[in-house]
Amino acid sequence: MANMSLKKVPMPEQDPNVRNKNFEEVALGYTKEMAMEEATRCLNCKNKPCVGGCPVNVPIPAFIEKVAAGDFEGAYEVITTENALPAICGRVCPQENQCEGKCVRGIKGEPVGIGRMERFVADWHMANAKETEVNIEKNGMKVAVVGCGPAGITCAGELIKKGYDVTVFEALHKPGGVLSYGIPEFRLPKDLVAKEIESVQKLGVDIETNVIVGRSITIDELMEDGYKAVFVGSGAGLPRFLNIPGENHLGVYSANEFLTRVNLMKGYKFPECPTPVKVGKKVAVVGAGNVAMDAARTAKRLGAEEVYIVYRRSEEEAPARLEELHHAKEEGIIFKFLNNPAAIKADENGWVKSMEIIKQELGEPDASGRRSPRPIEGSNYDLDVDTVIIAIGQSPNPLIRQTTPGLDTQRWGGIIVNEETMETSKDSVYAGGDTVTGAATVILAMGAGKKAAAAIDQKLQGK
């Protein structure tokens, strides 16, 4: 019989005043009893709207049914028929806008905690399951994947299962892409990312790090080397800036640089690790997306006494997940909505000392549906800060489009693809994830990687 409670089983979390001083995971995860109790809230609907809301089409009611029965390994097997990275997705997917957003239980209460159960199942598998040997019959064809982020690793995993020899070329010294350099440890532990990527490597995927496609080797050279197709999943790692006076002062970071120094280069361990991240007593983070929340919460953990989120629109227009906004507020982040930076000022040594801000009011909605901010004349004031972090978005690095003749791109840099197959204007070259859409979610990138893998297989098999 279904559990008709209107609320999800609560997720245990670290106390906000404890966690804002450490890099340990905020959410502590369900126990098996919690997971089984939450699973009984699922109605196992006939039309399964939650599955339609999942970009990789996980058979959600089927895995939840196994959780309710205590068959956690069976649940894992169901999830991984469609999703190779469940521990990651269970933590960072915006379920509220996808699977849980379609859940019937959400009409008169809270939806079923699909993400929380997915996380539990994946963690249980990592802790308890025994390794099994996988035998895949090879078909003798090679495929190259550019970028080892969510899109690339998903595409590689799908293709290796179909018998292809797959090599992933990663520019950085560690695989994982944004999973490794962009998302903080307290939201996504790096050893967990490594384990999920290892599970794909054990299938036979070869990952070559420190290879910059467009410099170390080009896409045309890969094709000449015998690769029958290339998938580009190189992400959107080029930061955008405000284009205001003072952005070149010392103490101004892009969120990309700041989080990479902390996550991938272990700047939070300085001086034990040789990558300093200087954070003053007062920090301003410009923007209100998930990356801005990550940067602000990281700065707090590095010892900043006051951390401000400066955003030109209201809280209702903030693009961050509600959960991330909630956690940031709990941890003492100060929000300055309807405030827009006009200039960054420095002291006599060239280091940031303050940010000039103009207060805003909201006008008519823009093309995205959010109301456009406009300045309030004479409202300028200075906010004293020691560090400024710019988190207003990223775009694809231009290197691949500059070194790949015949590859059509958008004006803003995104690669143009056939949305049905993910194939680009260049024959047998496919693309997906943030390099196509601009910065988006992990699960959408994974969905693009899956779609491209299926299309590559159909083409190479002459189907």
N, C-alpha and C positions, 0 to 999 in steps of 0.2 A: 504493500500500500504506500502511495506517495506521501512524503512528508510535506505538509502544506504550510509550513512556516513561511512567513513573508520575507524573512531576512536570511541572508547567507550565514553559514557558520563563520564566526569572526576569525580573521587571520591573526595569529599571535605576532606581536611586533616588539622590537626593542623600545624602551622608554625614550621619548624624543630628546630629553636632556642628557641621556647617556650616549645615544647613537650619533648625535651631532658632533661628537668628539672622537669617533672611531670610524674605521672603514669596513666594519663587519656588516653583513647583510641586515637590512632594516626589517624585512618580513622574515619570520622564522619558519614558516611553512606549516602545513597541516600535519597532525598525527594521523595514523591510519584510521583511528576511530572518527576523527573529524572528517576525513575524506569520505568515509563510508556513509556518515550521516548526511553530508552535503549531497552525495550521489542520490540519496532517496528523494531529493527535491525534484529530480528530473521526471517529467511526465511521459517521456519517450513518445513524443508527438509523431503522428503518422507522416506528416509532410516535412518534418525535421528542418525547421527554418534556421536553426543554428548552423547547420552544415552549409547552407547557402550563404551564410555570413562569413564563412571561413575562407580566406583566399587560397588555401591549399586543400580545402574540402576534406578535412579530417572527419571520419564517421563518429561524430561526437556522442550521440546517444548510445552507440555500441560500446564505446570505451567506458562511458559512465556506468552502464549496466554491469560491466565487469568489476568496476570499482565498488559498486554497491554489494557485490557478491564476495568481495575480498580477494578477487583474482587480479592482483596488481600487475603481474607480469603479462597476463593476457591483455590487460588494458594497454600496456606499453606496446605490445605487438600490434594492436589495433591502431593506435596513434601513429606509429612509425611506418604503417603502410603508406601514409601520405605526408608525414612530417618527420624529417630526419633530425630536427633540433628541438625536441619538446621541452627540455629543461630551460632553454633560452626563451622560447615562445611563451611558456607558462609565466615567465617573469616580466617580459618587456612588451608583449603584444597589447595593443589597445582593445582588449576584449569588449569593453563597453560600447565600442563603435562597430564591432564585427560580430562574432558568434553570440556573445551575451546580449548585444544590442538587438538581436532577433529573437531572443528567448521569450516564449509565451509567459513564463513566470514573471517577467519584468513588467507586464502590463499592470498588475495590481500589487506589486512588491518588488523585491530585488530579484534579478535573474539568477539562474543557477551559476555557481562559482566555477565555471568551466576552466578558466585559466589556473585557478588555485589547485584544482584536481589534476590538471595536466602537469603542473609543476611537481605535485606530490608523486605522481606515477613515475615521472622521469627520475626524480631523486631516489625513489625506492629502487628502481631498476639499477641505477649506478651503485647503490650500496649493497644490493643483494643478488643480482643476477650473475650467472656464470657465463663466461665467454663461450660463444658457439662458433664453430668453423663455418665459413660461408664459401661455397664453391660456385663461381660464376663462369659460364662458358664464354670465352672470348670470341669476338667476331673479326679481329684483325685490323680494325680501324681506329685511328687516333683522333681525339678531339682535344683542343686547347681551351682553357678557361682563364680569362684575365681577371684577377681579383679574387681574394679568398674571403669575401664578406658573405652575408646571408644569401645573396643571389647566386654568387659563384659556387659556393660550397654545396648549395642545393642542386644546382644544375649538374655539378660534377658527380654528386651522389646518385642522382637519377640515371645518368649516362653510364656510370660504372656498373650499375645493376643490369643494364641492357647489354653488357658485354664489350663496351668500348674501353680502350686504353685512354685514360684521362689524366692530363697534366694541368695543374693549376699554377699560374704564375702570379706571385704576390710581391708587391713592391717593397713592403716593410719586412722587418726581420722576424716577425711573428705572424702566423695566419690568424684570421678572424675578422679582419677589416674593422668596421665600426664597433663590432662586438668586443674587440680587444682594446682599441684606442679611444673609443668615444663614450662608452657607457661606464659609469663609475663602478668600482668594486662593490659598493654598498647596495647597488641595484642588481649587478650581474657579476658574480665572482669569476675571476679569470681562470681558475683551475677548472671550473665547470665548463667554460667555453672550450678550453683545451680538450677536455674529455669528450665533448660532443663532436669536435672536429676529428679527434682520434678515431671515433667510431666510424667516420666516413673514410679515413685513411686506411683502416683495417679492411675495408672492402676492396682496397687496391688503388685508391686515388693517390697520385704522386703530387706533392705540394713543393714547389721550388720557390723559396723566399729570396728577397733581395734582387728580384728581377723586375725592372721597370719597362713594361711594354711601351714602346715608343722611343726608348733610349737604348736599353740593353738589347732589345730585339723588336722588330715591328710585326704587325699583323700579317703583312705580305710575306715576311720571312718565315713566319710560322707556317703559312700555307705551303711555302716552298719546301719546308722541312717535312712535309707529308701529313700534316694535320688536315683532316677532311672538312672540319668546321671549327669555328672559333666563337666562343661566347664571351661577350664583354660585360663584366659585372664590377666595374672599377669604382662604382659609388660616386658620391658627390663630396669631395674632400677639399674643395677650394672655397675658403671663407669669403663671405661678403662683409663689406665695411660700411660705415655710416657716411663717409666722405664729408666729414666736418673738420674744422681746424683742430689740430692737436692730436690726431690719431696716431702719429708717429712718436709721441713722447714715450719715455721709459715708463714701464708699468702698465702699458696697454697690451692686452693679449686678444687674439681671436679665441673663441671658445674651443676651436679645433686644436690650436697649439696648446692651450692651457690643459685641456683634458688629456691630450696625447702625452704631454710631459708627466702628468700625474699617473695616468693609467699604464701606458705602455713602457714609459721610461722610468717609472717608479719614483717620480719626483717627491711623493709623499714620504719617502724614506731618506731624503737628503739630510745630512751629508753621507749617510751610509751608501746611497747610490749617487753618482756624480751629476745628476740633472736637477739643478735648483729650480724651484718655483717660488718666487718671492711674492708673498701675499701680505699686504699691509693690514693695519687694524680696521680700515674701512674699505669695503669693496663694493663697486657698482657693477652689476651685470645688466647689459642692455638687451632686451628681448624677453619674451614670456612663453617660449616653447619648451619642449622637454629638455633640449640641450641647455637652455638658460637655467632651468631648474637644476640640472646636473651640475653646471658650473657653480651656481650659487651655493648649493649644498656641499660641494667639494671645498669651496673656499672657506666655508664655516668650519669644516673638519680640519683644515690646515691652520686654524687658529685665528681667523678674522673675528673681530669682536662685533662688528656691524656689517651685514651684507644686505645690499639693496637690490631689488629687481626694479629696473626702470623701464616702463613700457608705455608707449604712446596711446594705446587704447585702454578700454576698461577691462575689468576682470572677466566680464562675459565674453569678450572677444579673444581672450588669451588662448593660444592654440595648445598649450600643455594639457596633458591628461589631468582630470580632476584629482586623481590619486596623487600625482606629483605635486600639484598645487597644495593639496592638503598636507602632504608630508613636509613640504618646504615651510609652510606656515607653522606647523607643529615644532619645527626645528629652529624657529626664531628668525627666519628670513623676513626682511621688511619689504613690503610691496609699495611701490610708488606708481600707481596707475595714472593714466592721463598725464604723463610727463615725458618729454622728448628731449634728448641731448642736443645742444646747439654747438658746444665746443668743449674741448678738454684742455685744462690749463696745467702748467707745470711750474715747479719751483726753480731756483737758480741753478740747480744741478740737472735740470731736464727731466725730473721725475714728476709723475702725476701728483697734483695737490688738490684739484677740485674739478668738478664737471658743471658747466653752465647748462641749466635746464630751462625749457619753456613749457609752462603748463598748457594742456590741450583740452579741447571740447570736441564732442563727436558730431559729425554732420551726417550726410546721406550715405547709404551703403555703397561700397565700391564694387568692382567686378566680382570679388570673392564673396560678397554678401555681408562683409563686415563694414561697419560704419567708419567712414574716413575721418581721421583726426585732423583738427585744424588748430593752429596756435592761438592762444589768448594774448592779445597785445598787452605788453607791459608786465607780463607775469614772470619774466626771467628771474632766476635766482641761482646761487652757487651751492652745490652739494659737496662738502669736503670728503674726498676719498683719496686713498693711496694707490688703488689698483682699479683698472677698468677692464672688463671682459666683454667683448662684442659677440653676441649670440643671436644674430638676425638672419641666419640661414647660410646655406652652402650651395655651390653649383659644381658641375663636373669639371675635373681638371682638363684643360684643353689639349693635353699632350697626345692623346690617342687620335682625336679628330685632326690634329695638325700633321700627324705622320701616317694617316691612312687615306690615300686617295680614293675617291668614290664613296666616302662615307658621309651621308647627308645628316646634318644636325639642325636643331632649332637655333633661333637667334641667341637664346640665352645659354646655349651649349649642350643641351640634351640631345642624345642620339635619337634619330627618327626611326621607328620600327613599324612593321606590320603588326597590329595589335593581336591578330589571331595566331601568328607564328613567332613573333618577336624577331623576325629576320630583318636586317637592315637593308639599305640600298646596295650594299656590297654583297655579292653572291656568297652564300655559306658563312656569312658573319652575322651573328645574332647578338642581341643586347637586352639587358633587363635590370630592374632595380633603380637605384637613385641616379645612375648615369642616363637613364631614360626619362624618369619622372621628376627629377630633382629630389631633394631630401624628403623621404617618406618613412614608412614603417618597415621593420624587419620582416614581418610576415608578408607584406605586399611584395617585397624584393624576392622572398622565397617563392611566392606564387609565380612571379615572372621567370625565375630560374627553372621551375617545374615545367611551365608551358614551353619554354625554349627547348628544354631537353626532349620533350615529346616531339616537337617539330623537327629538331635535328635528326632524331631517330627515324621519323617518317621519311624525311628527305633522303638520308643516306641509305635507307633500306628500299628506296624506290617505291614507297607506298603511296 
